[in-house]
Amino acid sequence: MHFWRNVIFVDETYIRLEPKDSRKRVWRQEGEQIKPEHVLPALKFGGGGVMFWGCVSWMGPGPLVPIEGSLNGDAYARILAENMPQVKEALNVQSAYIIEDGSPVHGTLDVLRTKKFLNLKSLRLPFYSPDLNIIENLWSILKTRVAKRGPRSIDELIVISQEEWTNISIDDVRQYFYSIPNRIEAIINSNGEYSKY
């Protein structure tokens, strides 16, 4: 856990103004492994919402930054430069690992320079990899809370999202940090296939 306490999980998510409940349930026998046919493919969609960048560390949620337009390397480098120093300060570390997905935006020359300047070491995951990135669990909490408050405009959506993000407790965050060894074991046991996480 000492290592994971110096890891910052980062990601982007899209929050719709009018959320649709896309959860589907699968009936499995007790002990039956998750199979590829049990999982719906992840789909990107646009319109009627806001894309956010966020991060979470052992000390709790970091900033939640609304992204105007599409995210490119310059914008991502700027987000890191403006936000990661305060997250590192909260962790009281000079150097930190960040876990992010394999989006091409995360590996542009400007982004790599910014990470080097900020002394961030990147542990990049596959493009769609919720198994190890615990921020995916926090996105789910955030989207549920935002939907319950029913924002009626983009501006209201941004305000409510940022309020609810800061309301995620350190205890909520830490329960996911404590799950990391089990997540790693589940991925190893499933030979890199789907796990319950």
Backbone as a printed PyTorch tensor [residue, N CA C, xyz], in Angstrom:
tensor([[[  0.8220,  -1.1950,   0.0000],
         [  0.0000,   0.0000,   0.0000],
         [  0.8620,   1.2540,   0.0000]],

        [[  2.0970,   1.1560,   0.4810],
         [  2.9660,   2.3350,   0.4780],
         [  3.1450,   2.8660,  -0.9440]],

        [[  3.3540,   1.9420,  -1.9010],
         [  3.5030,   2.3660,  -3.3020],
         [  2.2290,   3.0460,  -3.8000]],

        [[  1.0720,   2.4400,  -3.5670],
         [ -0.1810,   2.9570,  -4.1130],
         [ -0.5700,   4.2990,  -3.5090]],

        [[ -0.0700,   4.5920,  -2.3310],
         [ -0.3580,   5.8910,  -1.7120],
         [  0.3230,   7.0340,  -2.4490]],

        [[  1.2950,   6.7250,  -3.3050],
         [  1.9760,   7.7340,  -4.1070],
         [  1.5470,   7.6840,  -5.5710]],

        [[  0.4140,   7.0600,  -5.8230],
         [ -0.1140,   6.9610,  -7.1870],
         [ -1.3110,   7.8950,  -7.3180]],

        [[ -1.3590,   8.5860,  -8.4510],
         [ -2.4840,   9.4620,  -8.7600],
         [ -3.2000,   8.8530,  -9.9680]],

        [[ -4.4720,   8.5740,  -9.8110],
         [ -5.2750,   8.0080, -10.8870],
         [ -5.9320,   9.1680, -11.6430]],

        [[ -5.7430,   9.2170, -12.9510],
         [ -6.3050,  10.3020, -13.7640],
         [ -7.1360,   9.7210, -14.9000]],

        [[ -8.1190,  10.4850, -15.3450],
         [ -8.9720,  10.0210, -16.4350],
         [ -9.8730,  11.1700, -16.8820]],

        [[-10.5570,  10.9340, -17.9710],
         [-11.5820,  11.8540, -18.4520],
         [-12.9000,  11.0920, -18.5030]],

        [[-13.9920,  11.8280, -18.3160],
         [-15.3190,  11.2240, -18.4390],
         [-16.2670,  12.2490, -19.0170]],

        [[-17.3420,  11.7570, -19.5770],
         [-18.3680,  12.6150, -20.1730],
         [-19.6360,  12.4600, -19.3380]],

        [[-20.1690,  13.5840, -18.8740],
         [-21.3970,  13.5480, -18.0850],
         [-22.4930,  14.2190, -18.9030]],

        [[-23.5400,  13.4640, -19.1510],
         [-24.6610,  13.9470, -19.9540],
         [-25.6070,  14.7940, -19.1100]],

        [[-26.1940,  15.7720, -19.7750],
         [-27.1990,  16.5990, -19.1250],
         [-28.4290,  15.7670, -18.7840]],

        [[-28.8110,  14.8730, -19.6790],
         [-29.9290,  13.9630, -19.4500],
         [-29.3920,  12.5410, -19.5120]],

        [[-28.9530,  12.0050, -18.3700],
         [-28.3290,  10.6790, -18.3760],
         [-29.3100,   9.5800, -18.7670]],

        [[-28.7680,   8.6010, -19.4350],
         [-29.5370,   7.3970, -19.7590],
         [-28.9400,   6.2620, -18.9520]],

        [[-29.7780,   5.4800, -18.3540],
         [-29.3080,   4.3430, -17.5700],
         [-28.9510,   3.2150, -18.5260]],

        [[-27.6370,   3.0270, -18.7180],
         [-27.1820,   1.9960, -19.6650],
         [-26.7710,   0.7040, -18.9560]],

        [[-27.0590,   0.6080, -17.6580],
         [-26.6750,  -0.6110, -16.9390],
         [-27.5330,  -1.7790, -17.3940]],

        [[-26.8880,  -2.8850, -17.6430],
         [-27.5710,  -4.1300, -17.9990],
         [-27.1210,  -5.1800, -17.0070]],

        [[-27.9800,  -6.0810, -16.6940],
         [-27.6550,  -7.1330, -15.7380],
         [-27.5410,  -8.4730, -16.4670]],

        [[-26.6340,  -9.2880, -15.9480],
         [-26.4000, -10.6230, -16.4960],
         [-26.5700, -11.6220, -15.3660]],

        [[-27.3410, -12.6810, -15.6300],
         [-27.5150, -13.7400, -14.6390],
         [-26.4140, -14.7620, -14.8350]],

        [[-25.6320, -15.0020, -13.7620],
         [-24.5770, -16.0070, -13.8100],
         [-24.7460, -16.9520, -12.6380]],

        [[-24.3560, -18.1870, -12.8300],
         [-24.3720, -19.1570, -11.7460],
         [-23.2990, -18.7840, -10.7320]],

        [[-23.4940, -19.1660,  -9.4920],
         [-22.4970, -18.8960,  -8.4620],
         [-21.1660, -19.5080,  -8.8660]],

        [[-20.1130, -18.7000,  -8.8150],
         [-18.7780, -19.1590,  -9.1840],
         [-18.4710, -19.0850, -10.6720]],

        [[-19.4800, -18.7860, -11.4990],
         [-19.2560, -18.7090, -12.9410],
         [-18.4370, -17.4610, -13.2720]],

        [[-17.3950, -17.6140, -14.0930],
         [-16.5300, -16.5060, -14.4770],
         [-17.2510, -15.5470, -15.4210]],

        [[-16.8390, -14.2710, -15.3980],
         [-17.3650, -13.3080, -16.3670],
         [-16.7790, -13.6480, -17.7300]],

        [[-17.6320, -13.6910, -18.7490],
         [-17.2080, -14.0310, -20.1090],
         [-17.3690, -12.8010, -20.9990]],

        [[-16.6490, -12.7580, -22.1200],
         [-16.7660, -11.5990, -23.0200],
         [-18.2040, -11.2850, -23.4280]],

        [[-19.0390, -12.3000, -23.5810],
         [-20.4270, -12.0450, -23.9940],
         [-21.2680, -11.4200, -22.8810]],

        [[-20.7240, -11.3930, -21.6500],
         [-21.4270, -10.7670, -20.5330],
         [-21.1990,  -9.2540, -20.4690]],

        [[-20.2650,  -8.7330, -21.2570],
         [-19.8610,  -7.3360, -21.1470],
         [-20.2180,  -6.5870, -22.4240]],

        [[-20.8840,  -5.4440, -22.2610],
         [-21.2030,  -4.6060, -23.4100],
         [-19.9710,  -3.8000, -23.7990]],

        [[-19.7550,  -3.5450, -25.0870],
         [-18.6130,  -2.7220, -25.4910],
         [-18.8010,  -1.2870, -25.0240]],

        [[-17.6840,  -0.6180, -24.7100],
         [-17.7570,   0.7890, -24.3140],
         [-17.9600,   1.6360, -25.5650]],

        [[-18.8800,   2.5500, -25.4870],
         [-19.1890,   3.4050, -26.6220],
         [-18.9760,   4.8580, -26.2390]],

        [[-18.4260,   5.6430, -27.1720],
         [-18.2890,   7.0780, -26.9740],
         [-19.5260,   7.7350, -27.5580]],

        [[-19.9250,   8.8480, -26.9620],
         [-21.0650,   9.5660, -27.4910],
         [-20.8460,  11.0460, -27.2310]],

        [[-21.6020,  11.8900, -27.8830],
         [-21.4010,  13.3160, -27.7290],
         [-22.7130,  14.0420, -27.6390]],

        [[-22.6050,  15.3440, -27.3750],
         [-23.7740,  16.2030, -27.3340],
         [-24.4920,  16.1510, -26.0070]],

        [[-24.9560,  17.3180, -25.5520],
         [-25.7940,  17.3600, -24.3750],
         [-25.0920,  17.1070, -23.0710]],

        [[-23.8140,  17.4270, -22.9680],
         [-23.0980,  17.2070, -21.7240],
         [-21.7510,  17.8870, -21.7240]],

        [[-20.9290,  17.4880, -20.7660],
         [-19.6070,  18.0800, -20.5930],
         [-18.5940,  16.9690, -20.3510]],

        [[-17.4160,  17.1260, -20.9650],
         [-16.3070,  16.2290, -20.6640],
         [-15.5040,  16.8520, -19.5260]],

        [[-15.1130,  16.0000, -18.5730],
         [-14.3180,  16.4430, -17.4300],
         [-13.0250,  15.6510, -17.3600]],

        [[-11.9790,  16.2990, -16.8840],
         [-10.7520,  15.6300, -16.4690],
         [-10.7470,  15.6330, -14.9500]],

        [[-10.3600,  14.5140, -14.3650],
         [-10.2830,  14.4470, -12.9190],
         [ -9.1520,  13.5510, -12.4750]],

        [[ -8.8300,  13.6610, -11.2090],
         [ -7.8100,  12.7820, -10.6440],
         [ -8.1750,  12.4820,  -9.1980]],

        [[ -7.6070,  11.4080,  -8.7110],
         [ -7.8550,  11.0020,  -7.3280],
         [ -6.5690,  10.3890,  -6.7810]],

        [[ -6.2970,  10.7010,  -5.5320],
         [ -5.1260,  10.1590,  -4.8610],
         [ -5.5560,   9.6190,  -3.5030]],

        [[ -4.6060,   9.0880,  -2.7680],
         [ -4.8580,   8.5780,  -1.4310],
         [ -5.4980,   9.6440,  -0.5460]],

        [[ -5.2190,  10.9070,  -0.8290],
         [ -5.7400,  12.0170,  -0.0330],
         [ -7.1390,  12.4420,  -0.4560]],

        [[ -7.6960,  11.7900,  -1.4720],
         [ -9.0610,  12.1010,  -1.9080],
         [ -9.1060,  12.6210,  -3.3340]],

        [[-10.2870,  13.0750,  -3.7590],
         [-10.4210,  13.5920,  -5.1130],
         [ -9.6120,  14.8680,  -5.3000]],

        [[ -8.9850,  14.9760,  -6.4700],
         [ -8.3120,  16.2160,  -6.8420],
         [ -9.2890,  17.1100,  -7.5790]],

        [[ -8.7840,  18.0360,  -8.3750],
         [ -9.6770,  18.9290,  -9.1100],
         [-10.5010,  18.1780, -10.1590]],

        [[-11.6750,  18.7130, -10.4640],
         [-12.5140,  18.2180, -11.5610],
         [-12.5960,  19.3660, -12.5560]],

        [[-11.9910,  19.1740, -13.7170],
         [-11.8070,  20.2570, -14.6880],
         [-12.6980,  20.0320, -15.9050]],

        [[-13.6230,  20.9680, -16.1830],
         [-14.4080,  20.8490, -17.4150],
         [-13.5180,  21.1200, -18.6210]],

        [[-13.7300,  20.3560, -19.6790],
         [-12.9270,  20.4910, -20.9030],
         [-13.8030,  21.1010, -21.9850]],

        [[-13.3490,  22.2290, -22.5200],
         [-14.0810,  22.8480, -23.6200],
         [-13.6190,  22.2360, -24.9330]],

        [[-14.5700,  21.8530, -25.7710],
         [-14.2220,  21.2440, -27.0540],
         [-13.6250,  19.8730, -26.8620]],

        [[-12.8270,  19.4550, -27.8230],
         [-12.2100,  18.1300, -27.7380],
         [-10.8570,  18.2440, -27.0400]],

        [[-10.4420,  17.1490, -26.4470],
         [ -9.1830,  17.1210, -25.7130],
         [ -8.0570,  16.7500, -26.6660]],

        [[ -7.0630,  17.6520, -26.7700],
         [ -5.8700,  17.3490, -27.5660],
         [ -4.6510,  17.4050, -26.6510]],

        [[ -3.4840,  17.1430, -27.2150],
         [ -2.2590,  17.0860, -26.4250],
         [ -1.9470,  18.3920, -25.7180]],

        [[ -2.1330,  19.5230, -26.4120],
         [ -1.8600,  20.8270, -25.7930],
         [ -2.7610,  21.0530, -24.5870]],

        [[ -4.0570,  20.7690, -24.7330],
         [ -5.0160,  20.9750, -23.6460],
         [ -4.6950,  20.0530, -22.4750]],

        [[ -4.3420,  18.7970, -22.7730],
         [ -4.0430,  17.8460, -21.7040],
         [ -2.7820,  18.2610, -20.9480]],

        [[ -1.7600,  18.7070, -21.6820],
         [ -0.5260,  19.1750, -21.0400],
         [ -0.8240,  20.3710, -20.1310]],

        [[ -1.6820,  21.2690, -20.5880],
         [ -2.0530,  22.4430, -19.7930],
         [ -2.8100,  22.0190, -18.5140]],

        [[ -3.7110,  21.0570, -18.6500],
         [ -4.4550,  20.5650, -17.4810],
         [ -3.4940,  19.9780, -16.4490]],

        [[ -2.5470,  19.1730, -16.9100],
         [ -1.5690,  18.5880, -15.9880],
         [ -0.7550,  19.6750, -15.3030]],

        [[ -0.2540,  20.6360, -16.0910],
         [  0.5990,  21.7020, -15.5440],
         [ -0.1430,  22.5530, -14.5180]],

        [[ -1.4270,  22.7820, -14.7410],
         [ -2.2010,  23.6480, -13.8510],
         [ -2.7170,  22.9270, -12.6050]],

        [[ -2.8260,  21.6180, -12.6540],
         [ -3.4910,  20.9050, -11.5620],
         [ -2.6280,  19.9250, -10.7750]],

        [[ -1.6460,  19.3160, -11.4130],
         [ -0.8980,  18.2730, -10.7180],
         [  0.0070,  18.7770,  -9.5940]],

        [[  0.5600,  19.9920,  -9.6760],
         [  1.3800,  20.4350,  -8.5350],
         [  0.6210,  20.4470,  -7.2140]],

        [[ -0.6390,  20.9010,  -7.2090],
         [ -1.3940,  20.9130,  -5.9540],
         [ -1.7310,  19.5050,  -5.4820]],

        [[ -1.9270,  18.5720,  -6.4120],
         [ -2.2120,  17.1860,  -6.0220],
         [ -0.9560,  16.5610,  -5.4100]],

        [[  0.1870,  16.8000,  -6.0250],
         [  1.4520,  16.2930,  -5.4750],
         [  1.7340,  16.9020,  -4.1080]],

        [[  1.4050,  18.1750,  -3.9500],
         [  1.6080,  18.8270,  -2.6540],
         [  0.7210,  18.1940,  -1.5830]],

        [[ -0.5240,  17.8960,  -1.9550],
         [ -1.4350,  17.2500,  -0.9960],
         [ -0.9130,  15.8760,  -0.5860]],

        [[ -0.2680,  15.1730,  -1.5250],
         [  0.3180,  13.8660,  -1.2230],
         [  1.6460,  13.9830,  -0.4940]],

        [[  2.2350,  15.1950,  -0.5300],
         [  3.5430,  15.4420,   0.0680],
         [  4.6200,  14.5770,  -0.5950]],

        [[  4.6050,  14.5650,  -1.9420],
         [  5.6070,  13.8170,  -2.7040],
         [  6.2270,  14.7280,  -3.7660]],

        [[  7.5020,  14.4970,  -4.0250],
         [  8.1760,  15.2300,  -5.0960],
         [  7.9370,  14.5620,  -6.4450]],

        [[  7.9040,  13.2290,  -6.4030],
         [  7.7190,  12.4400,  -7.6110],
         [  6.5300,  11.5140,  -7.3820]],

        [[  5.7010,  11.3640,  -8.3900],
         [  4.5190,  10.5080,  -8.2390],
         [  4.2900,   9.7250,  -9.5120]],

        [[  3.6720,   8.5690,  -9.3620],
         [  3.2040,   7.8050, -10.5060],
         [  1.7830,   8.2580, -10.8200]],

        [[  1.4610,   8.3160, -12.0990],
         [  0.0770,   8.5350, -12.4880],
         [ -0.3640,   7.3470, -13.3260]],

        [[ -1.5910,   6.9170, -13.0910],
         [ -2.1670,   5.8460, -13.8920],
         [ -3.2020,   6.4790, -14.7930]],

        [[ -3.0380,   6.2390, -16.0870],
         [ -3.9380,   6.7770, -17.0930],
         [ -4.1230,   5.7380, -18.1830]],

        [[ -5.2010,   5.8930, -18.9690],
         [ -5.4130,   4.9270, -20.0460],
         [ -4.4920,   5.2420, -21.2180]],

        [[ -4.5420,   4.4130, -22.2290],
         [ -3.6240,   4.5000, -23.3540],
         [ -4.0520,   5.4450, -24.4570]],

        [[ -4.8940,   6.4230, -24.1550],
         [ -5.3250,   7.3870, -25.1670],
         [ -4.1020,   8.0530, -25.8010]],

        [[ -4.0970,   8.2300, -27.1150],
         [ -2.9630,   8.8810, -27.7770],
         [ -2.6690,  10.2750, -27.2190]],

        [[ -3.6780,  10.9600, -26.7260],
         [ -3.5070,  12.3040, -26.1620],
         [ -2.5220,  12.2800, -24.9940]],

        [[ -2.4840,  11.1820, -24.2540],
         [ -1.6430,  11.0970, -23.0650],
         [ -0.1640,  10.9030, -23.3930]],

        [[  0.1620,  10.7010, -24.6630],
         [  1.5500,  10.4390, -25.0240],
         [  2.1310,  11.4020, -26.0410]],

        [[  1.5090,  12.5670, -26.2300],
         [  2.0590,  13.5340, -27.1950],
         [  3.3470,  14.1400, -26.6390]],

        [[  4.1240,  14.7600, -27.5060],
         [  5.4040,  15.3330, -27.1150],
         [  5.2250,  16.3940, -26.0230]],

        [[  4.2300,  17.2670, -26.1800],
         [  3.9840,  18.2920, -25.1580],
         [  3.6280,  17.6640, -23.8100]],

        [[  2.8120,  16.6280, -23.8440],
         [  2.4070,  15.9560, -22.6070],
         [  3.6100,  15.2750, -21.9590]],

        [[  4.4320,  14.6040, -22.7460],
         [  5.6140,  13.9370, -22.1950],
         [  6.5690,  14.9450, -21.5660]],

        [[  6.7400,  16.1010, -22.2080],
         [  7.5880,  17.1640, -21.6400],
         [  7.0110,  17.6730, -20.3180]],

        [[  5.7030,  17.8630, -20.2930],
         [  5.0430,  18.3540, -19.0760],
         [  5.1920,  17.3480, -17.9430]],

        [[  4.9970,  16.0620, -18.2510],
         [  5.1570,  15.0280, -17.2200],
         [  6.5880,  15.0150, -16.6830]],

        [[  7.5520,  15.1700, -17.5750],
         [  8.9520,  15.1820, -17.1420],
         [  9.2090,  16.3950, -16.2490]],

        [[  8.7150,  17.5580, -16.6440],
         [  8.8860,  18.7770, -15.8600],
         [  8.2560,  18.6330, -14.4710]],

        [[  7.0960,  17.9840, -14.4180],
         [  6.3770,  17.8000, -13.1560],
         [  6.8630,  16.5950, -12.3530]],

        [[  7.8280,  15.8630, -12.9160],
         [  8.3690,  14.6620, -12.2810],
         [  7.2670,  13.6320, -12.0280]],

        [[  6.4780,  13.3750, -13.0740],
         [  5.4170,  12.3720, -13.0360],
         [  5.8530,  11.1680, -13.8530]],

        [[  5.6690,   9.9910, -13.3010],
         [  5.9790,   8.7530, -14.0140],
         [  4.6600,   8.1050, -14.4070]],

        [[  4.4670,   7.8830, -15.6840],
         [  3.1820,   7.3980, -16.1830],
         [  3.1550,   5.8780, -16.2720]],

        [[  2.1030,   5.2970, -15.7000],
         [  1.8120,   3.8730, -15.8580],
         [  0.5620,   3.7960, -16.7250]],

        [[  0.7470,   3.6370, -18.0170],
         [ -0.3780,   3.6980, -18.9370],
         [ -1.0510,   2.3390, -19.0540]],

        [[ -2.3720,   2.3710, -18.9890],
         [ -3.1970,   1.1720, -19.1230],
         [ -3.7700,   1.1250, -20.5310]],

        [[ -4.3210,  -0.0140, -20.9470],
         [ -5.0190,  -0.0600, -22.2290],
         [ -6.1350,   0.9840, -22.2820]],

        [[ -6.5470,   1.3730, -23.4930],
         [ -7.5000,   2.4670, -23.6920],
         [ -8.7660,   2.2890, -22.8660]],

        [[ -9.3540,   1.1010, -22.8700],
         [-10.5150,   0.8130, -22.0260],
         [-10.0770,  -0.1900, -20.9790]],

        [[ -9.7950,   0.3020, -19.7690],
         [ -9.2740,  -0.5840, -18.7420],
         [ -9.7770,  -0.1740, -17.3670]],

        [[-11.0470,  -0.4170, -17.0720],
         [-11.5600,  -0.0390, -15.7500],
         [-11.0840,  -0.9400, -14.6220]],

        [[-10.4470,  -2.0660, -14.9490],
         [-10.0840,  -3.0300, -13.9200],
         [ -9.1130,  -2.4640, -12.8870]],

        [[ -8.1350,  -1.6770, -13.3210],
         [ -7.1320,  -1.1700, -12.4000],
         [ -7.2920,   0.3010, -12.0660]],

        [[ -7.9690,   1.0600, -12.9120],
         [ -8.0940,   2.4870, -12.6530],
         [ -9.3060,   2.7480, -11.7650]],

        [[ -9.0360,   2.9320, -10.4770],
         [-10.1240,   3.0680,  -9.5060],
         [-10.9690,   4.3190,  -9.7270]],

        [[-10.4850,   5.2630, -10.5120],
         [-11.2830,   6.4630, -10.7580],
         [-12.5820,   6.1100, -11.4940]],

        [[-12.5800,   4.9770, -12.2100],
         [-13.8060,   4.5510, -12.9040],
         [-14.9470,   4.3440, -11.8970]],

        [[-14.6330,   3.8020, -10.7200],
         [-15.6490,   3.6170,  -9.6800],
         [-16.1680,   4.9610,  -9.1730]],

        [[-15.2660,   5.9280,  -9.0680],
         [-15.6640,   7.2530,  -8.6060],
         [-16.4830,   7.9900,  -9.6520]],

        [[-16.1930,   7.7580, -10.9430],
         [-17.0380,   8.3500, -12.0000],
         [-18.4680,   7.8550, -11.8400]],

        [[-18.6240,   6.5840, -11.5390],
         [-19.9640,   6.0160, -11.3740],
         [-20.7070,   6.6890, -10.2150]],

        [[-20.0070,   6.8720,  -9.0960],
         [-20.6070,   7.5590,  -7.9500],
         [-21.0030,   8.9800,  -8.3460]],

        [[-20.0980,   9.6760,  -9.0060],
         [-20.3470,  11.0640,  -9.4110],
         [-21.5600,  11.1670, -10.3290]],

        [[-21.6200,  10.3280, -11.3410],
         [-22.7230,  10.4010, -12.3060],
         [-24.0660,  10.1040, -11.6400]],

        [[-24.0870,   9.1710, -10.7080],
         [-25.3260,   8.8630,  -9.9930],
         [-25.7860,  10.0600,  -9.1750]],

        [[-24.8490,  10.6840,  -8.4710],
         [-25.1980,  11.8360,  -7.6340],
         [-25.6500,  13.0260,  -8.4820]],

        [[-24.9720,  13.2680,  -9.6010],
         [-25.3470,  14.3820, -10.4790],
         [-26.7380,  14.1390, -11.0550]],

        [[-27.0060,  12.9090, -11.4980],
         [-28.3170,  12.5830, -12.0800],
         [-29.4310,  12.8040, -11.0610]],

        [[-29.1830,  12.4680,  -9.7870],
         [-30.2000,  12.6580,  -8.7510],
         [-30.5470,  14.1260,  -8.5630]],

        [[-29.5830,  15.0090,  -8.8010],
         [-29.8310,  16.4420,  -8.6240],
         [-30.4620,  17.0780,  -9.8610]],

        [[-30.4200,  16.3780, -11.0040],
         [-31.1200,  16.8000, -12.2100],
         [-30.7900,  18.1810, -12.7420]],

        [[-29.5180,  18.4390, -13.0810],
         [-29.1860,  19.7510, -13.6280],
         [-29.9590,  20.0330, -14.9150]],

        [[-30.3030,  21.3130, -15.1400],
         [-31.1280,  21.6850, -16.2930],
         [-30.3660,  22.4680, -17.3560]],

        [[-29.1130,  22.8130, -17.0820],
         [-28.3020,  23.5350, -18.0650],
         [-26.8610,  23.0530, -17.9650]],

        [[-26.0650,  23.3640, -18.9660],
         [-24.6550,  22.9720, -18.9590],
         [-23.9350,  23.6400, -17.7850]],

        [[-24.2030,  24.9170, -17.5560],
         [-23.5550,  25.6160, -16.4380],
         [-23.9070,  24.9550, -15.1080]],

        [[-25.1720,  24.5980, -14.9320],
         [-25.6050,  23.9290, -13.7110],
         [-24.9640,  22.5440, -13.6000]],

        [[-24.8390,  21.8530, -14.7180],
         [-24.1940,  20.5410, -14.7360],
         [-22.7560,  20.6460, -14.2400]],

        [[-22.0320,  21.6600, -14.6850],
         [-20.6410,  21.8430, -14.2660],
         [-20.5630,  22.1090, -12.7700]],

        [[-21.3910,  23.0350, -12.2820],
         [-21.3720,  23.3860, -10.8550],
         [-21.7150,  22.1810,  -9.9940]],

        [[-22.7910,  21.4830, -10.3400],
         [-23.2220,  20.3140,  -9.5630],
         [-22.1680,  19.2160,  -9.5980]],

        [[-21.5850,  18.9740, -10.7710],
         [-20.5590,  17.9360, -10.8920],
         [-19.3690,  18.2470,  -9.9930]],

        [[-18.9200,  19.4980, -10.0070],
         [-17.7730,  19.8610,  -9.1690],
         [-18.1180,  19.7700,  -7.6820]],

        [[-19.3320,  20.1720,  -7.3070],
         [-19.7460,  20.0480,  -5.9090],
         [-19.7730,  18.5850,  -5.4710]],

        [[-20.3910,  17.7450,  -6.2870],
         [-20.5070,  16.3270,  -5.9160],
         [-19.1540,  15.6290,  -5.9190]],

        [[-18.2380,  16.0470,  -6.7890],
         [-16.8940,  15.4630,  -6.8310],
         [-16.1690,  15.7410,  -5.5080]],

        [[-16.2840,  16.9780,  -5.0210],
         [-15.6130,  17.3020,  -3.7580],
         [-16.3080,  16.6440,  -2.5670]],

        [[-17.5580,  16.2190,  -2.7380],
         [-18.2810,  15.5480,  -1.6560],
         [-17.9650,  14.0600,  -1.5430]],

        [[-17.2040,  13.5180,  -2.4790],
         [-16.7870,  12.1140,  -2.3640],
         [-15.7750,  12.0350,  -1.2290]],

        [[-16.0510,  11.2070,  -0.2520],
         [-15.2400,  11.1830,   0.9630],
         [-13.9260,  10.4310,   0.7700]],

        [[-12.9920,  10.7580,   1.6440],
         [-11.7080,  10.0470,   1.6390],
         [-11.9400,   8.5690,   1.9420]],

        [[-12.9030,   8.2600,   2.7970],
         [-13.2110,   6.8520,   3.0980],
         [-13.6730,   6.1180,   1.8440]],

        [[-14.5160,   6.7860,   1.0200],
         [-14.9410,   6.1750,  -0.2450],
         [-13.7390,   5.8970,  -1.1360]],

        [[-12.8660,   6.8830,  -1.2350],
         [-11.6710,   6.7470,  -2.0830],
         [-10.7830,   5.6220,  -1.5680]],

        [[-10.5530,   5.6040,  -0.2810],
         [ -9.6010,   4.6330,   0.2780],
         [-10.1040,   3.1970,   0.1840]],

        [[-11.4180,   2.9910,   0.2020],
         [-11.9050,   1.6250,   0.0340],
         [-11.4900,   1.0820,  -1.3360]],

        [[-11.4270,   1.9520,  -2.3400],
         [-10.9850,   1.4930,  -3.6630],
         [ -9.4750,   1.2950,  -3.7000]],

        [[ -8.7370,   2.1380,  -3.0000],
         [ -7.2920,   1.9100,  -2.9030],
         [ -7.0140,   0.5560,  -2.2600]],

        [[ -7.7420,   0.2390,  -1.1870],
         [ -7.5250,  -1.0470,  -0.5060],
         [ -7.9170,  -2.2320,  -1.3930]],

        [[ -8.7400,  -1.9890,  -2.4300],
         [ -9.1480,  -3.0830,  -3.3220],
         [ -8.1090,  -3.3910,  -4.3960]],

        [[ -7.0810,  -2.5570,  -4.5150],
         [ -6.1190,  -2.7250,  -5.6180],
         [ -5.4410,  -4.0890,  -5.6100]],

        [[ -4.9440,  -4.6060,  -4.4720],
         [ -4.3390,  -5.9520,  -4.5320],
         [ -5.3170,  -7.0180,  -5.0410]],

        [[ -6.5920,  -6.9220,  -4.6340],
         [ -7.5950,  -7.8870,  -5.1240],
         [ -7.8390,  -7.7100,  -6.6190]],

        [[ -7.8170,  -6.4770,  -7.0970],
         [ -7.9970,  -6.2200,  -8.5310],
         [ -6.8710,  -6.8570,  -9.3350]],

        [[ -5.6470,  -6.6630,  -8.8580],
         [ -4.4840,  -7.2370,  -9.5500],
         [ -4.5780,  -8.7560,  -9.5600]],

        [[ -4.9320,  -9.3350,  -8.4240],
         [ -5.0790, -10.7940,  -8.3460],
         [ -6.1780, -11.2870,  -9.2900]],

        [[ -7.2980, -10.5570,  -9.3710],
         [ -8.4030, -10.9580, -10.2590],
         [ -7.9830, -10.9150, -11.7200]],

        [[ -7.1980,  -9.9110, -12.0940],
         [ -6.7390,  -9.8090, -13.4790],
         [ -5.7740, -10.9440, -13.7970]],

        [[ -4.8850, -11.2550, -12.8570],
         [ -3.9510, -12.3720, -13.0660],
         [ -4.7250, -13.6800, -13.1850]],

        [[ -5.6930, -13.8910, -12.2900],
         [ -6.4720, -15.1280, -12.3070],
         [ -7.3200, -15.2750, -13.5600]],

        [[ -7.7310, -14.1500, -14.1560],
         [ -8.5530, -14.2160, -15.3650],
         [ -7.7140, -14.1260, -16.6420]],

        [[ -6.3950, -14.2270, -16.4800],
         [ -5.4750, -14.1300, -17.6230],
         [ -5.6900, -12.8660, -18.4300]],

        [[ -5.9290, -11.7540, -17.7270],
         [ -6.1050, -10.4800, -18.4050],
         [ -7.4820, -10.2390, -18.9850]],

        [[ -8.3880, -11.1860, -18.8000],
         [ -9.7630, -11.0110, -19.3040],
         [-10.5730, -10.2290, -18.2900]],

        [[-11.8880, -10.1930, -18.4730],
         [-12.7550,  -9.4210, -17.6130],
         [-12.7250,  -9.9290, -16.1770]],

        [[-12.8690,  -9.0070, -15.2550],
         [-12.9910,  -9.3700, -13.8510],
         [-14.2160,  -8.6680, -13.2790]],

        [[-14.5220,  -8.9240, -12.0320],
         [-15.7040,  -8.3110, -11.4290],
         [-15.5200,  -6.8220, -11.1870]],

        [[-14.3090,  -6.3140, -11.3780],
         [-14.0600,  -4.9000, -11.1760],
         [-14.2850,  -4.1250, -12.4580]]])
